[in-house]
């Protein structure tokens, strides 16, 4: 913000442009790992099914929050710092 003289909203937008790709990639990789584990047969498969669904849904909710609500909150908290 100080170096490029950006407002809080512009700084949050610029930071999200850099970080949104990795957040989406991590969410997709974790979903790709845990969703197939939910289709294992047998007693162990039933245990993994509950675990896999829980983890996959929580990862997707976390990615949604990281991409939508967190930047809005950061733009409210960021304040320019003036050195005297």
N, CA, C and O atoms as a CHARMM CRD file, in Angstrom:
* protein
*
  336
    1    1 UNK  N      0.81600  -1.17900   0.00000 PROA 1      0.00000
    2    1 UNK  CA     0.00000   0.00000   0.00000 PROA 1      0.00000
    3    1 UNK  C      0.87000   1.25700   0.00000 PROA 1      0.00000
    4    1 UNK  O      0.57100   2.23500  -0.68400 PROA 1      0.00000
    5    2 UNK  N      1.94500   1.21100   0.77500 PROA 2      0.00000
    6    2 UNK  CA     2.78300   2.39200   0.87500 PROA 2      0.00000
    7    2 UNK  C      3.61700   2.61000  -0.38700 PROA 2      0.00000
    8    2 UNK  O      3.74400   3.73700  -0.86600 PROA 2      0.00000
    9    3 UNK  N      4.18100   1.53300  -0.91900 PROA 3      0.00000
   10    3 UNK  CA     5.07000   1.66400  -2.06000 PROA 3      0.00000
   11    3 UNK  C      4.32800   2.05800  -3.33000 PROA 3      0.00000
   12    3 UNK  O      4.81900   2.87600  -4.10800 PROA 3      0.00000
   13    4 UNK  N      3.15400   1.48400  -3.54400 PROA 4      0.00000
   14    4 UNK  CA     2.40200   1.74500  -4.76800 PROA 4      0.00000
   15    4 UNK  C      1.25900   2.72200  -4.57000 PROA 4      0.00000
   16    4 UNK  O      0.50900   3.00200  -5.50500 PROA 4      0.00000
   17    5 UNK  N      1.12000   3.24700  -3.34400 PROA 5      0.00000
   18    5 UNK  CA     0.08000   4.23300  -3.00800 PROA 5      0.00000
   19    5 UNK  C     -1.31000   3.72700  -3.40900 PROA 5      0.00000
   20    5 UNK  O     -2.03700   4.37200  -4.16500 PROA 5      0.00000
   21    6 UNK  N     -1.64600   2.56600  -2.88100 PROA 6      0.00000
   22    6 UNK  CA    -2.93800   1.94500  -3.16700 PROA 6      0.00000
   23    6 UNK  C     -3.89500   2.13700  -1.99300 PROA 6      0.00000
   24    6 UNK  O     -3.47800   2.24700  -0.84000 PROA 6      0.00000
   25    7 UNK  N     -5.16600   2.17400  -2.31100 PROA 7      0.00000
   26    7 UNK  CA    -6.16400   2.17800  -1.24000 PROA 7      0.00000
   27    7 UNK  C     -6.27400   0.75900  -0.68300 PROA 7      0.00000
   28    7 UNK  O     -5.70300  -0.18300  -1.23200 PROA 7      0.00000
   29    8 UNK  N     -7.00900   0.62400   0.40400 PROA 8      0.00000
   30    8 UNK  CA    -7.16100  -0.69400   1.02400 PROA 8      0.00000
   31    8 UNK  C     -7.87000  -1.65700   0.07900 PROA 8      0.00000
   32    8 UNK  O     -7.49500  -2.82600  -0.01100 PROA 8      0.00000
   33    9 UNK  N     -8.88300  -1.18000  -0.62100 PROA 9      0.00000
   34    9 UNK  CA    -9.62600  -2.03600  -1.54400 PROA 9      0.00000
   35    9 UNK  C     -8.74100  -2.46400  -2.71400 PROA 9      0.00000
   36    9 UNK  O     -8.77300  -3.62700  -3.11700 PROA 9      0.00000
   37   10 UNK  N     -7.95600  -1.54200  -3.26000 PROA 10     0.00000
   38   10 UNK  CA    -7.07300  -1.88200  -4.37500 PROA 10     0.00000
   39   10 UNK  C     -5.97600  -2.85000  -3.94300 PROA 10     0.00000
   40   10 UNK  O     -5.61100  -3.75200  -4.69600 PROA 10     0.00000
   41   11 UNK  N     -5.44700  -2.66400  -2.72400 PROA 11     0.00000
   42   11 UNK  CA    -4.40300  -3.55900  -2.21900 PROA 11     0.00000
   43   11 UNK  C     -4.94300  -4.97800  -2.01000 PROA 11     0.00000
   44   11 UNK  O     -4.27000  -5.95700  -2.33100 PROA 11     0.00000
   45   12 UNK  N     -6.15500  -5.07700  -1.47400 PROA 12     0.00000
   46   12 UNK  CA    -6.75500  -6.39600  -1.29300 PROA 12     0.00000
   47   12 UNK  C     -7.02300  -7.05300  -2.64100 PROA 12     0.00000
   48   12 UNK  O     -6.82000  -8.25800  -2.79300 PROA 12     0.00000
   49   13 UNK  N     -7.47200  -6.28300  -3.61200 PROA 13     0.00000
   50   13 UNK  CA    -7.74100  -6.82600  -4.95000 PROA 13     0.00000
   51   13 UNK  C     -6.44900  -7.30500  -5.60800 PROA 13     0.00000
   52   13 UNK  O     -6.42400  -8.36700  -6.23000 PROA 13     0.00000
   53   14 UNK  N     -5.37900  -6.52700  -5.47200 PROA 14     0.00000
   54   14 UNK  CA    -4.10100  -6.92300  -6.06900 PROA 14     0.00000
   55   14 UNK  C     -3.53400  -8.17400  -5.39400 PROA 14     0.00000
   56   14 UNK  O     -2.97800  -9.04400  -6.06500 PROA 14     0.00000
   57   15 UNK  N     -3.67200  -8.26400  -4.08000 PROA 15     0.00000
   58   15 UNK  CA    -3.18700  -9.44800  -3.36500 PROA 15     0.00000
   59   15 UNK  C     -3.98500 -10.68100  -3.77000 PROA 15     0.00000
   60   15 UNK  O     -3.41400 -11.76200  -3.91900 PROA 15     0.00000
   61   16 UNK  N     -5.29300 -10.53700  -3.95000 PROA 16     0.00000
   62   16 UNK  CA    -6.11400 -11.67700  -4.34300 PROA 16     0.00000
   63   16 UNK  C     -5.81700 -12.11800  -5.76500 PROA 16     0.00000
   64   16 UNK  O     -5.98800 -13.29200  -6.09200 PROA 16     0.00000
   65   17 UNK  N     -5.38100 -11.20900  -6.60800 PROA 17     0.00000
   66   17 UNK  CA    -5.00200 -11.60500  -7.96600 PROA 17     0.00000
   67   17 UNK  C     -3.80300 -12.55600  -7.93200 PROA 17     0.00000
   68   17 UNK  O     -3.68000 -13.44200  -8.77800 PROA 17     0.00000
   69   18 UNK  N     -2.92300 -12.36300  -6.94800 PROA 18     0.00000
   70   18 UNK  CA    -1.75000 -13.21900  -6.82300 PROA 18     0.00000
   71   18 UNK  C     -2.05400 -14.54500  -6.13200 PROA 18     0.00000
   72   18 UNK  O     -1.41100 -15.55200  -6.43000 PROA 18     0.00000
   73   19 UNK  N     -3.00300 -14.56500  -5.23200 PROA 19     0.00000
   74   19 UNK  CA    -3.19600 -15.74400  -4.38400 PROA 19     0.00000
   75   19 UNK  C     -4.38800 -16.60600  -4.78000 PROA 19     0.00000
   76   19 UNK  O     -4.49700 -17.73900  -4.31000 PROA 19     0.00000
   77   20 UNK  N     -5.27500 -16.11400  -5.62000 PROA 20     0.00000
   78   20 UNK  CA    -6.48800 -16.87600  -5.92700 PROA 20     0.00000
   79   20 UNK  C     -6.20000 -18.17300  -6.68700 PROA 20     0.00000
   80   20 UNK  O     -6.87900 -19.17500  -6.46200 PROA 20     0.00000
   81   21 UNK  N     -5.22800 -18.17400  -7.56300 PROA 21     0.00000
   82   21 UNK  CA    -4.87400 -19.38800  -8.30300 PROA 21     0.00000
   83   21 UNK  C     -4.42100 -20.52400  -7.39400 PROA 21     0.00000
   84   21 UNK  O     -4.93700 -21.63600  -7.50400 PROA 21     0.00000
   85   22 UNK  N     -3.46400 -20.26800  -6.49500 PROA 22     0.00000
   86   22 UNK  CA    -3.05600 -21.34100  -5.57700 PROA 22     0.00000
   87   22 UNK  C     -4.16300 -21.81200  -4.64000 PROA 22     0.00000
   88   22 UNK  O     -4.21200 -22.99500  -4.30400 PROA 22     0.00000
   89   23 UNK  N     -5.05000 -20.92300  -4.21100 PROA 23     0.00000
   90   23 UNK  CA    -6.14700 -21.33500  -3.33300 PROA 23     0.00000
   91   23 UNK  C     -7.08000 -22.29600  -4.06800 PROA 23     0.00000
   92   23 UNK  O     -7.49000 -23.31500  -3.51400 PROA 23     0.00000
   93   24 UNK  N     -7.41100 -21.96800  -5.30900 PROA 24     0.00000
   94   24 UNK  CA    -8.27000 -22.84500  -6.10200 PROA 24     0.00000
   95   24 UNK  C     -7.57500 -24.18000  -6.36800 PROA 24     0.00000
   96   24 UNK  O     -8.20300 -25.23600  -6.28900 PROA 24     0.00000
   97   25 UNK  N     -6.28800 -24.13300  -6.68100 PROA 25     0.00000
   98   25 UNK  CA    -5.53700 -25.36400  -6.95700 PROA 25     0.00000
   99   25 UNK  C     -5.48700 -26.27800  -5.73500 PROA 25     0.00000
  100   25 UNK  O     -5.67800 -27.48800  -5.85800 PROA 25     0.00000
  101   26 UNK  N     -5.23300 -25.70900  -4.56600 PROA 26     0.00000
  102   26 UNK  CA    -5.17800 -26.51500  -3.34500 PROA 26     0.00000
  103   26 UNK  C     -6.53800 -27.14500  -3.06100 PROA 26     0.00000
  104   26 UNK  O     -6.61100 -28.31800  -2.69600 PROA 26     0.00000
  105   27 UNK  N     -7.61300 -26.37700  -3.22600 PROA 27     0.00000
  106   27 UNK  CA    -8.95200 -26.91100  -2.97800 PROA 27     0.00000
  107   27 UNK  C     -9.27200 -28.05200  -3.93800 PROA 27     0.00000
  108   27 UNK  O     -9.83300 -29.06900  -3.52900 PROA 27     0.00000
  109   28 UNK  N     -8.92400 -27.89300  -5.19600 PROA 28     0.00000
  110   28 UNK  CA    -9.20300 -28.94800  -6.17300 PROA 28     0.00000
  111   28 UNK  C     -8.36700 -30.20200  -5.92500 PROA 28     0.00000
  112   28 UNK  O     -8.86700 -31.31800  -6.07100 PROA 28     0.00000
  113   29 UNK  N     -7.10900 -30.02900  -5.55400 PROA 29     0.00000
  114   29 UNK  CA    -6.25000 -31.19000  -5.28000 PROA 29     0.00000
  115   29 UNK  C     -6.75200 -31.94500  -4.05800 PROA 29     0.00000
  116   29 UNK  O     -6.82900 -33.17400  -4.08200 PROA 29     0.00000
  117   30 UNK  N     -7.09100 -31.23400  -2.99600 PROA 30     0.00000
  118   30 UNK  CA    -7.60000 -31.91700  -1.80900 PROA 30     0.00000
  119   30 UNK  C     -8.92400 -32.61600  -2.08000 PROA 30     0.00000
  120   30 UNK  O     -9.15500 -33.72200  -1.59100 PROA 30     0.00000
  121   31 UNK  N     -9.79100 -31.98100  -2.85400 PROA 31     0.00000
  122   31 UNK  CA   -11.04400 -32.63100  -3.21700 PROA 31     0.00000
  123   31 UNK  C    -10.77600 -33.86800  -4.07800 PROA 31     0.00000
  124   31 UNK  O    -11.43700 -34.89300  -3.91600 PROA 31     0.00000
  125   32 UNK  N     -9.81000 -33.77100  -4.98700 PROA 32     0.00000
  126   32 UNK  CA    -9.48100 -34.90700  -5.85400 PROA 32     0.00000
  127   32 UNK  C     -8.86900 -36.06000  -5.06900 PROA 32     0.00000
  128   32 UNK  O     -8.94700 -37.21100  -5.49900 PROA 32     0.00000
  129   33 UNK  N     -8.26800 -35.76800  -3.93200 PROA 33     0.00000
  130   33 UNK  CA    -7.68700 -36.82300  -3.10900 PROA 33     0.00000
  131   33 UNK  C     -8.75500 -37.47900  -2.23300 PROA 33     0.00000
  132   33 UNK  O     -8.79500 -38.70300  -2.11300 PROA 33     0.00000
  133   34 UNK  N     -9.61000 -36.67500  -1.62800 PROA 34     0.00000
  134   34 UNK  CA   -10.53700 -37.21000  -0.63600 PROA 34     0.00000
  135   34 UNK  C    -11.82600 -37.75700  -1.22600 PROA 34     0.00000
  136   34 UNK  O    -12.39000 -38.69800  -0.66700 PROA 34     0.00000
  137   35 UNK  N    -12.31200 -37.21200  -2.32100 PROA 35     0.00000
  138   35 UNK  CA   -13.57300 -37.69500  -2.89600 PROA 35     0.00000
  139   35 UNK  C    -13.46900 -39.15400  -3.35100 PROA 35     0.00000
  140   35 UNK  O    -14.37700 -39.92700  -3.04500 PROA 35     0.00000
  141   36 UNK  N    -12.42300 -39.57700  -4.06100 PROA 36     0.00000
  142   36 UNK  CA   -12.34200 -41.00000  -4.43600 PROA 36     0.00000
  143   36 UNK  C    -12.22300 -41.94300  -3.23400 PROA 36     0.00000
  144   36 UNK  O    -12.62200 -43.10400  -3.31800 PROA 36     0.00000
  145   37 UNK  N    -11.67900 -41.45300  -2.12500 PROA 37     0.00000
  146   37 UNK  CA   -11.58300 -42.30100  -0.93600 PROA 37     0.00000
  147   37 UNK  C    -12.96300 -42.62200  -0.38400 PROA 37     0.00000
  148   37 UNK  O    -13.11900 -43.59600   0.35300 PROA 37     0.00000
  149   38 UNK  N    -13.95000 -41.83500  -0.72200 PROA 38     0.00000
  150   38 UNK  CA   -15.30500 -42.09200  -0.26300 PROA 38     0.00000
  151   38 UNK  C    -15.98000 -43.24000  -0.97400 PROA 38     0.00000
  152   38 UNK  O    -17.05400 -43.67500  -0.56000 PROA 38     0.00000
  153   39 UNK  N    -15.37600 -43.74200  -2.03400 PROA 39     0.00000
  154   39 UNK  CA   -15.97700 -44.83500  -2.80600 PROA 39     0.00000
  155   39 UNK  C    -15.32100 -46.18600  -2.54300 PROA 39     0.00000
  156   39 UNK  O    -15.53300 -47.12600  -3.30900 PROA 39     0.00000
  157   40 UNK  N    -14.53400 -46.30300  -1.48300 PROA 40     0.00000
  158   40 UNK  CA   -13.91800 -47.58600  -1.14800 PROA 40     0.00000
  159   40 UNK  C    -14.98500 -48.54200  -0.61700 PROA 40     0.00000
  160   40 UNK  O    -15.87500 -48.12600   0.12500 PROA 40     0.00000
  161   41 UNK  N    -14.90300 -49.80000  -0.98700 PROA 41     0.00000
  162   41 UNK  CA   -15.91100 -50.76300  -0.51600 PROA 41     0.00000
  163   41 UNK  C    -15.60200 -51.28200   0.88800 PROA 41     0.00000
  164   41 UNK  O    -14.48800 -51.12800   1.38900 PROA 41     0.00000
  165   42 UNK  N    -16.59200 -51.88900   1.50200 PROA 42     0.00000
  166   42 UNK  CA   -16.40400 -52.56100   2.78300 PROA 42     0.00000
  167   42 UNK  C    -16.60000 -51.65000   3.98200 PROA 42     0.00000
  168   42 UNK  O    -17.05300 -50.51000   3.87100 PROA 42     0.00000
  169   43 UNK  N    -16.23500 -52.20800   5.14200 PROA 43     0.00000
  170   43 UNK  CA   -16.39800 -51.48500   6.39900 PROA 43     0.00000
  171   43 UNK  C    -15.46300 -50.27600   6.44900 PROA 43     0.00000
  172   43 UNK  O    -15.85600 -49.19800   6.89400 PROA 43     0.00000
  173   44 UNK  N    -14.23300 -50.46300   5.99200 PROA 44     0.00000
  174   44 UNK  CA   -13.28300 -49.35600   5.96300 PROA 44     0.00000
  175   44 UNK  C    -13.77600 -48.26400   5.01900 PROA 44     0.00000
  176   44 UNK  O    -13.58200 -47.07600   5.27700 PROA 44     0.00000
  177   45 UNK  N    -14.40800 -48.66900   3.93800 PROA 45     0.00000
  178   45 UNK  CA   -14.95800 -47.70400   2.99500 PROA 45     0.00000
  179   45 UNK  C    -16.04300 -46.84700   3.61000 PROA 45     0.00000
  180   45 UNK  O    -16.13800 -45.65800   3.30700 PROA 45     0.00000
  181   46 UNK  N    -16.86500 -47.43000   4.47000 PROA 46     0.00000
  182   46 UNK  CA   -17.91000 -46.65300   5.15100 PROA 46     0.00000
  183   46 UNK  C    -17.29500 -45.59100   6.06400 PROA 46     0.00000
  184   46 UNK  O    -17.77700 -44.46100   6.12900 PROA 46     0.00000
  185   47 UNK  N    -16.22900 -45.96800   6.76500 PROA 47     0.00000
  186   47 UNK  CA   -15.54500 -45.01000   7.62600 PROA 47     0.00000
  187   47 UNK  C    -14.90800 -43.90800   6.79100 PROA 47     0.00000
  188   47 UNK  O    -15.04500 -42.72800   7.11500 PROA 47     0.00000
  189   48 UNK  N    -14.21300 -44.28000   5.72000 PROA 48     0.00000
  190   48 UNK  CA   -13.58800 -43.29100   4.84700 PROA 48     0.00000
  191   48 UNK  C    -14.62000 -42.42700   4.14200 PROA 48     0.00000
  192   48 UNK  O    -14.35600 -41.26100   3.85200 PROA 48     0.00000
  193   49 UNK  N    -15.80400 -42.99100   3.86100 PROA 49     0.00000
  194   49 UNK  CA   -16.83100 -42.23100   3.16800 PROA 49     0.00000
  195   49 UNK  C    -17.25700 -41.02400   4.00000 PROA 49     0.00000
  196   49 UNK  O    -17.35400 -39.91600   3.47200 PROA 49     0.00000
  197   50 UNK  N    -17.50500 -41.21900   5.26300 PROA 50     0.00000
  198   50 UNK  CA   -17.90100 -40.10500   6.12800 PROA 50     0.00000
  199   50 UNK  C    -16.77000 -39.09700   6.26900 PROA 50     0.00000
  200   50 UNK  O    -16.99700 -37.88800   6.22800 PROA 50     0.00000
  201   51 UNK  N    -15.56000 -39.59600   6.43600 PROA 51     0.00000
  202   51 UNK  CA   -14.40000 -38.72600   6.57300 PROA 51     0.00000
  203   51 UNK  C    -14.15300 -37.94300   5.28700 PROA 51     0.00000
  204   51 UNK  O    -13.89100 -36.74100   5.33300 PROA 51     0.00000
  205   52 UNK  N    -14.23400 -38.61200   4.15000 PROA 52     0.00000
  206   52 UNK  CA   -13.95400 -37.96600   2.86800 PROA 52     0.00000
  207   52 UNK  C    -14.96600 -36.88500   2.54100 PROA 52     0.00000
  208   52 UNK  O    -14.59800 -35.81100   2.06600 PROA 52     0.00000
  209   53 UNK  N    -16.23000 -37.15800   2.78800 PROA 53     0.00000
  210   53 UNK  CA   -17.26100 -36.15000   2.51400 PROA 53     0.00000
  211   53 UNK  C    -17.07200 -34.93500   3.40600 PROA 53     0.00000
  212   53 UNK  O    -17.20000 -33.80000   2.94900 PROA 53     0.00000
  213   54 UNK  N    -16.76900 -35.16900   4.66900 PROA 54     0.00000
  214   54 UNK  CA   -16.55900 -34.06200   5.60700 PROA 54     0.00000
  215   54 UNK  C    -15.38300 -33.19800   5.18900 PROA 54     0.00000
  216   54 UNK  O    -15.49100 -31.97200   5.16000 PROA 54     0.00000
  217   55 UNK  N    -14.26900 -33.82300   4.86800 PROA 55     0.00000
  218   55 UNK  CA   -13.07400 -33.06500   4.47200 PROA 55     0.00000
  219   55 UNK  C    -13.30100 -32.34700   3.15700 PROA 55     0.00000
  220   55 UNK  O    -12.93000 -31.18000   3.03500 PROA 55     0.00000
  221   56 UNK  N    -13.89700 -32.99700   2.16800 PROA 56     0.00000
  222   56 UNK  CA   -14.10900 -32.36800   0.86100 PROA 56     0.00000
  223   56 UNK  C    -15.02800 -31.15600   0.97300 PROA 56     0.00000
  224   56 UNK  O    -14.75600 -30.11900   0.36900 PROA 56     0.00000
  225   57 UNK  N    -16.09600 -31.27000   1.72700 PROA 57     0.00000
  226   57 UNK  CA   -17.01500 -30.13700   1.87500 PROA 57     0.00000
  227   57 UNK  C    -16.35400 -29.00600   2.64800 PROA 57     0.00000
  228   57 UNK  O    -16.51800 -27.83800   2.29900 PROA 57     0.00000
  229   58 UNK  N    -15.60900 -29.34300   3.69300 PROA 58     0.00000
  230   58 UNK  CA   -14.94800 -28.28800   4.46600 PROA 58     0.00000
  231   58 UNK  C    -13.87400 -27.57200   3.64900 PROA 58     0.00000
  232   58 UNK  O    -13.68600 -26.36600   3.81100 PROA 58     0.00000
  233   59 UNK  N    -13.17000 -28.28400   2.78200 PROA 59     0.00000
  234   59 UNK  CA   -12.16900 -27.65300   1.91600 PROA 59     0.00000
  235   59 UNK  C    -12.84900 -26.70600   0.93100 PROA 59     0.00000
  236   59 UNK  O    -12.34700 -25.60900   0.68400 PROA 59     0.00000
  237   60 UNK  N    -13.97200 -27.11100   0.37000 PROA 60     0.00000
  238   60 UNK  CA   -14.67400 -26.24200  -0.57600 PROA 60     0.00000
  239   60 UNK  C    -15.24800 -25.00000   0.11500 PROA 60     0.00000
  240   60 UNK  O    -15.20300 -23.90400  -0.44300 PROA 60     0.00000
  241   61 UNK  N    -15.78000 -25.16800   1.31400 PROA 61     0.00000
  242   61 UNK  CA   -16.26800 -24.00800   2.06500 PROA 61     0.00000
  243   61 UNK  C    -15.11200 -23.07500   2.41300 PROA 61     0.00000
  244   61 UNK  O    -15.24200 -21.85500   2.31400 PROA 61     0.00000
  245   62 UNK  N    -14.00200 -23.64300   2.81400 PROA 62     0.00000
  246   62 UNK  CA   -12.82600 -22.83800   3.14700 PROA 62     0.00000
  247   62 UNK  C    -12.31200 -22.06200   1.93800 PROA 62     0.00000
  248   62 UNK  O    -11.92600 -20.90100   2.06700 PROA 62     0.00000
  249   63 UNK  N    -12.30500 -22.68900   0.77200 PROA 63     0.00000
  250   63 UNK  CA   -11.86500 -21.99100  -0.44600 PROA 63     0.00000
  251   63 UNK  C    -12.82400 -20.86500  -0.79600 PROA 63     0.00000
  252   63 UNK  O    -12.39100 -19.79000  -1.21200 PROA 63     0.00000
  253   64 UNK  N    -14.12800 -21.09800  -0.63200 PROA 64     0.00000
  254   64 UNK  CA   -15.10500 -20.04400  -0.89600 PROA 64     0.00000
  255   64 UNK  C    -14.88700 -18.85300   0.03300 PROA 64     0.00000
  256   64 UNK  O    -14.91700 -17.70400  -0.40900 PROA 64     0.00000
  257   65 UNK  N    -14.66900 -19.12200   1.30500 PROA 65     0.00000
  258   65 UNK  CA   -14.43400 -18.04500   2.27200 PROA 65     0.00000
  259   65 UNK  C    -13.13800 -17.31700   1.94700 PROA 65     0.00000
  260   65 UNK  O    -13.08100 -16.08900   2.01100 PROA 65     0.00000
  261   66 UNK  N    -12.10000 -18.06600   1.59900 PROA 66     0.00000
  262   66 UNK  CA   -10.81100 -17.44200   1.29200 PROA 66     0.00000
  263   66 UNK  C    -10.87200 -16.56500   0.05200 PROA 66     0.00000
  264   66 UNK  O    -10.14200 -15.57900  -0.04600 PROA 66     0.00000
  265   67 UNK  N    -11.73400 -16.91100  -0.89500 PROA 67     0.00000
  266   67 UNK  CA   -11.81600 -16.14300  -2.13300 PROA 67     0.00000
  267   67 UNK  C    -12.84300 -15.02200  -2.09000 PROA 67     0.00000
  268   67 UNK  O    -12.77800 -14.11100  -2.91500 PROA 67     0.00000
  269   68 UNK  N    -13.77000 -15.05700  -1.17400 PROA 68     0.00000
  270   68 UNK  CA   -14.82900 -14.04700  -1.19000 PROA 68     0.00000
  271   68 UNK  C    -14.86800 -13.19300   0.07200 PROA 68     0.00000
  272   68 UNK  O    -14.80900 -11.96700  -0.01700 PROA 68     0.00000
  273   69 UNK  N    -14.96200 -13.80200   1.22000 PROA 69     0.00000
  274   69 UNK  CA   -15.17100 -13.04000   2.44200 PROA 69     0.00000
  275   69 UNK  C    -13.88100 -12.46800   3.02500 PROA 69     0.00000
  276   69 UNK  O    -13.88800 -11.35600   3.55200 PROA 69     0.00000
  277   70 UNK  N    -12.79000 -13.19600   2.94300 PROA 70     0.00000
  278   70 UNK  CA   -11.53200 -12.72700   3.52000 PROA 70     0.00000
  279   70 UNK  C    -11.00700 -11.45500   2.85200 PROA 70     0.00000
  280   70 UNK  O    -10.57900 -10.55100   3.56900 PROA 70     0.00000
  281   71 UNK  N    -11.01500 -11.33300   1.52000 PROA 71     0.00000
  282   71 UNK  CA   -10.55900 -10.07200   0.92400 PROA 71     0.00000
  283   71 UNK  C    -11.41900  -8.87500   1.33300 PROA 71     0.00000
  284   71 UNK  O    -10.90500  -7.77300   1.52500 PROA 71     0.00000
  285   72 UNK  N    -12.72200  -9.09600   1.46300 PROA 72     0.00000
  286   72 UNK  CA   -13.58800  -8.00100   1.89700 PROA 72     0.00000
  287   72 UNK  C    -13.24800  -7.57000   3.31700 PROA 72     0.00000
  288   72 UNK  O    -13.22900  -6.37800   3.62100 PROA 72     0.00000
  289   73 UNK  N    -12.98100  -8.53700   4.18200 PROA 73     0.00000
  290   73 UNK  CA   -12.60700  -8.22400   5.55500 PROA 73     0.00000
  291   73 UNK  C    -11.25200  -7.52500   5.60500 PROA 73     0.00000
  292   73 UNK  O    -11.06300  -6.59200   6.38600 PROA 73     0.00000
  293   74 UNK  N    -10.31100  -7.96900   4.77800 PROA 74     0.00000
  294   74 UNK  CA    -8.99100  -7.32900   4.74400 PROA 74     0.00000
  295   74 UNK  C     -9.08200  -5.88900   4.26200 PROA 74     0.00000
  296   74 UNK  O     -8.37000  -5.01900   4.76300 PROA 74     0.00000
  297   75 UNK  N     -9.94700  -5.63700   3.30100 PROA 75     0.00000
  298   75 UNK  CA   -10.07300  -4.25200   2.81900 PROA 75     0.00000
  299   75 UNK  C    -10.66700  -3.34700   3.89000 PROA 75     0.00000
  300   75 UNK  O    -10.45300  -2.13500   3.86100 PROA 75     0.00000
  301   76 UNK  N    -11.40800  -3.91800   4.83200 PROA 76     0.00000
  302   76 UNK  CA   -11.91900  -3.11100   5.93700 PROA 76     0.00000
  303   76 UNK  C    -10.85000  -2.87300   7.00800 PROA 76     0.00000
  304   76 UNK  O    -10.81900  -1.80800   7.62400 PROA 76     0.00000
  305   77 UNK  N     -9.97200  -3.86300   7.23200 PROA 77     0.00000
  306   77 UNK  CA    -8.96800  -3.75200   8.28600 PROA 77     0.00000
  307   77 UNK  C     -7.71500  -2.99100   7.85200 PROA 77     0.00000
  308   77 UNK  O     -7.06800  -2.36000   8.68800 PROA 77     0.00000
  309   78 UNK  N     -7.36100  -3.03500   6.58200 PROA 78     0.00000
  310   78 UNK  CA    -6.12600  -2.39800   6.13400 PROA 78     0.00000
  311   78 UNK  C     -6.24300  -0.89200   6.23800 PROA 78     0.00000
  312   78 UNK  O     -7.22800  -0.29400   5.80400 PROA 78     0.00000
  313   79 UNK  N     -5.22400  -0.29300   6.81800 PROA 79     0.00000
  314   79 UNK  CA    -5.15400   1.15900   6.93200 PROA 79     0.00000
  315   79 UNK  C     -3.77400   1.60100   6.44800 PROA 79     0.00000
  316   79 UNK  O     -2.77900   0.92500   6.70800 PROA 79     0.00000
  317   80 UNK  N     -3.71200   2.72400   5.75300 PROA 80     0.00000
  318   80 UNK  CA    -2.39100   3.20200   5.32800 PROA 80     0.00000
  319   80 UNK  C     -1.55600   3.60600   6.54800 PROA 80     0.00000
  320   80 UNK  O     -2.08300   4.16000   7.51300 PROA 80     0.00000
  321   81 UNK  N     -0.27200   3.33000   6.49700 PROA 81     0.00000
  322   81 UNK  CA     0.63300   3.61300   7.58500 PROA 81     0.00000
  323   81 UNK  C      1.52900   4.76800   7.16500 PROA 81     0.00000
  324   81 UNK  O      2.30400   4.64300   6.21700 PROA 81     0.00000
  325   82 UNK  N      1.42800   5.86500   7.85100 PROA 82     0.00000
  326   82 UNK  CA     2.23300   7.04700   7.52900 PROA 82     0.00000
  327   82 UNK  C      3.37200   7.16200   8.51800 PROA 82     0.00000
  328   82 UNK  O      3.15100   7.21300   9.72800 PROA 82     0.00000
  329   83 UNK  N      4.59700   7.20400   8.00300 PROA 83     0.00000
  330   83 UNK  CA     5.78700   7.34100   8.84700 PROA 83     0.00000
  331   83 UNK  C      6.11300   8.82300   8.95800 PROA 83     0.00000
  332   83 UNK  O      6.18200   9.53900   7.95900 PROA 83     0.00000
  333   84 UNK  N      6.31100   9.26800  10.19600 PROA 84     0.00000
  334   84 UNK  CA     6.61700  10.69600  10.43300 PROA 84     0.00000
  335   84 UNK  C      8.08300  10.94500  10.40800 PROA 84     0.00000
  336   84 UNK  O      8.51900  12.08100  10.58700 PROA 84     0.00000
